[in-house]
């Protein structure tokens, strides 16, 4: 019996969503922001279509899904520039920043050697307080 392989195809909605990520290459983007951006240009898109496309793009590694606060998710374009990055979530203001951390790979190698496990950087989020919020609390 011959196996039927489903061919990936591009849709207008997926291309529009991908363009939003390319325009915001180093910024986090939420599903609601995507819906707002698309609908303000009078291209109506449903929430289900956005989430379906986000799940698809994340499964293909085009974008990274970040679950920072266990309530909402955001996404970031997965470029070569952020391969050695890890996500930082400010518990005060909710900002997510990608930190360039060359030592994360060394840490990951140490975990592999000592404990036979590795970190999935795409799902790892460090929590703390950003400098802007620290400065505001010191005033």
Secondary structure, 3 states (H helix, E strand, C coil): CCCCCCCCCCCHHHHHHHHHHHHCCCCCECHHHHHHHHHHCCCCCCHHHHHHHHHHHHHCCCEEEEECCCCCEEEEECCHHHCCEEEEEECCCCCEEEEECHHHHHHHHHHHHHHCCCCCHHHCEEEECCHHHHHHHHC
